[in-house]
Amino acid sequence: MVQIGNIHFGKAQTAVEPTINIIEAGILWDLMTARYKCLEETRLYHSFAHDEELIAMLAYGIRFLEDQVNVLEKQMSLFRLPMPYQPPKSVNRTENGMVLNDRFIFAQVFEGCQNFIDHMAQASRNILTNDPLRHIIVDFLTSELSLFDKLVKFAKVKGWLQVVPVFKPE
């Protein structure tokens, strides 16, 4: 019998259930929780943004996150892991004196992307039992790096990037 991903070739009675170790299950739970939080925050920021290009970028980010959430939800279901709290599908915006400017919103999204790159890199190196799950995480990491590159270019155009001064030794 041969197993490629979750597809089995050969006799059904010899097919092996997909396996995941305890560390991988924890990583999957953490990633699912982190993506839900990020999606909820991005929806909130989208509702407060004023700059048209920032609004478009956040809308792209929401679709990006929803795609990853769908993949992670399928993996959680495949391994019969309990689902963490899911954020609401939409954000009810109330002002309550809360002021979020576009530069602050961008900085929060940018920092979140930077943190998630680190999270994904660590997760990918710790998933050793389940090859298909590791490949999903590596794909997420690659996508996040590509998104980060776009965010850097966007921030440079807007003048929102905190550029470290050039060091010139005397």
N, C-alpha and C positions, 0 to 999 in steps of 0.2 A: 504494500500500500504506500502511496506517495501523498504527502500533504504539502500543498503550496498555499500559503496564507491560510484561509479558512475553507479552502476547497480540497476535497479528498478524492483521490483516484484509487480505485480498488474496492475491495469488499467493505460494505458498510459496517459490518460488525467489528472490523478492525480499526475503524476510524477513531482517532483520538480527539477528545474534547480539547478545545484551545486552552492552553495553559498560561498562567500568569503567576509570578511569585508575589509574596507579600509586599516587597518593596515596590514592585511595578504597580500593584493595586493602589498603594499609597500615592505614588507619583501620579497615576491617572486621576485619583480623587483630587489631589492638589491642583493639577492642571485644569480639571473641570471647574473647581471652585474659583480659581484665578480667572479663568475665561468668563465665567458668569459675572464676576465682579467687574471685570474690565468692560464687558458689554453694557452692564448697567451704567457704569460711569460714562462711557462714550455716548450713550443715549442721553444722559443728563447734560453733558457738555454740548451735544448737538442742539438741545433745546434752548441753551443760553447763548450760543455763538451768534455773532453779528456779521462777521466778515464772510462774504459769499464763497470765497475759495476755501476758507476754513470749514464752512458748513458742508461743502462738497467733499472735502477730505474726510470729515467725520462720518459722512454718509457712506463713503467708501470703506472706512474703518468698521462701521457697523456691519456691513455685508461681509467683510473679511472675517470678523469675529463670529458672526452667525454661521459661516461655513465651517470654521474650526469647531465651534460648539456642536454642530451636527455630527461631525466626525467623532468627537469625543463622546457624545451621548451614545452613538452606536457602539463604541468600544465598551463603555460602561454597561450597556445592555448585553453585549456579547459575553462579558465575563460575570454577568449577574451581580454587579456591584450596586449598592444603594446610591441613589442620586442625591447630591447636595441640594440645598435650597436654590431654586431657580428664580432669577429676578423677573419682575413683571415685563411683559412684552412692550410696554410703552411707559413713558415717564410723564407724570402729571406735574407740570411746572407751576410752582407758585413763587412769587417774588420774595416775600418775607424779608425784604430789605437785603437779600442776598445779591451781591454784585460779583459777577465773574467776567473779567474782560478776556478778549480773544487771546492775548499773549499768555495769560495765566492758563487758559484752557489748553493751548498748544503745549505749554511747558509740562502740564500734567500728563498729557497723552504721550509726549516725547519721553518723559521719565518712565512711564509705564512700559513703553516699547523697549527701552534700554534694560529695564529689570526683567522683562519677559525673555529677552535674548539670553541673559544669564541663566534664568530658570530652565529654559529649553536646553541649553548646552549641558547643564548638570543632569537634567532628566535623561537626555539621550545617552550620556555615558554610563548611567546607572541601570538602564534597561538592557539586561543581558540574556534573559530567558526567552522573551518573546520578540523574535526578529520583526514580524510585521508591525508590532506596536512601536518598536524602535524606529522603523522606517517612517511611520506616521510622524513621530516626534521630530525626526531629522528634517522631514518635509516642512513641518511647522517652523522649525528654526530657520531654514532657508528662506521661507516666505517672510518671516519676521525680519530677517536681515535685509531683504529687498524693500520691505516697507520702511525700515529704518533709514535706508539710503534715500528713499523718496521724501521722508520727513526732514532729513538734513537739507536737501535741496530746497524744499518748500520754505523752511525756516530761514535759509540764507536769502531767498527772494524777499521774504517779508521783513527781514531784519530782526527776527525773533530768536536767533541762535546766540547763546552766550559763548562768544568766541574768546578763547583764552589768548591773552596778548602773546606776541612772539617774544621769545627769550633771546636776548642778544648779550652774550657775555662781554664784559669790557676787556 
